[in-house]
Structure formats: C-alpha cells, structure tokens
Amino acid sequence: MKVRHEYDKQTDFTLYKSFSIYPYDQQNSFMYNSSDKEVLEYYLAQELKDRGYKQQTNKGDLIADIYVVIGHKAGSSYRNHYSTGYWSGYSNPYGYRTENLVGGTLIISLYDRESKTLVWQGTGTGTLTDNPLEAERNIPKRISQIFHRFPVKKNK
C-alpha cells in the first residue's frame, strides 16, 4: 500500500485532548457497506485512543473523517513460458493479457473543530482483494500504516 501524509507543521497535536468521528457520509455509502463502516470507524478510533485522545460522541477537539474511493483500471502483462512456467504455455497462451484491477484509496482527515480547518490527512492507496474476510482483516493494518508517521506517537 502506498501511504501519504500531509499536515500543518505549525499545529501542536498534543494540545488536542479528544476526537469525534464525523457522521457517515451517505454520498460515500456506495463505496463501502455499513459493516465496513463500523470496522473502519472502530480501528480509526483505536488509533486515536492509542495516542491518548478520548473519544466523544460529538464536540471532540478533532473531527475525524473517513472517505473511501474505489476505482477500476485495466492492467496488462506479457506472458511467456519463461516467466510463467513451462506448462503454462498450454493453458495460457503467450502474449499480452489484460486484467481488470480494483484499486482503492482510504482517506482519513482530521479537522480542528474550533477553526474548522484541516490539520492532518493520511491516505493509503492499493489494490483491493475480492475476499471480504481478508479485506476486513486488513483494515487495522492499513489504518495503522496510514497513522505510522502521525505527529503524536502511540502510548506504550
């Protein structure tokens, strides 16, 4: 997964003591289901709690928002018996092969509630799996990767 971070270097993240998760955006609902939403929100909350922030139903110092973008793209590869094994030439002819790949981007944004400004944003982009159980198991790892360089480290 490719991860990017952007944040206001002037912001002292230790001054924030609490967070709230922005309500589920119905415009984003076609990108993931309610079960995925619950898992994403749970592990996002855990990351922030592990860094000393307290979760509040509303009016947290930080407002956390999750946005998911899923897209399809075509990829191609060249196959020959040297790269795919001797016998594959019989079941999969040589030449170019086009595959449909499903990629996704998970965007986590943190806003200062008082000033209503974006203070931190992390994105993770990668190829999605077709297996729903594997996808759900990957969510904690992906969110942790996005927060890896967050200005406030996890409490030990």
Secondary structure, 3 states (H helix, E strand, C coil): CEEEEEECCCCCHHHCCEEEECCCCHHHCCCCCHHHHHHHHHHHHHHHHCCCCEECCCCCCEEEEEEEEEEEEEEEEEECHHHHCCCHHHHCCCEEEEEEEEEEEEEEEEEECCCCEEEEEEEEEEECCCCHHHHHHHHHHHHHHHCCCCCCCCCC
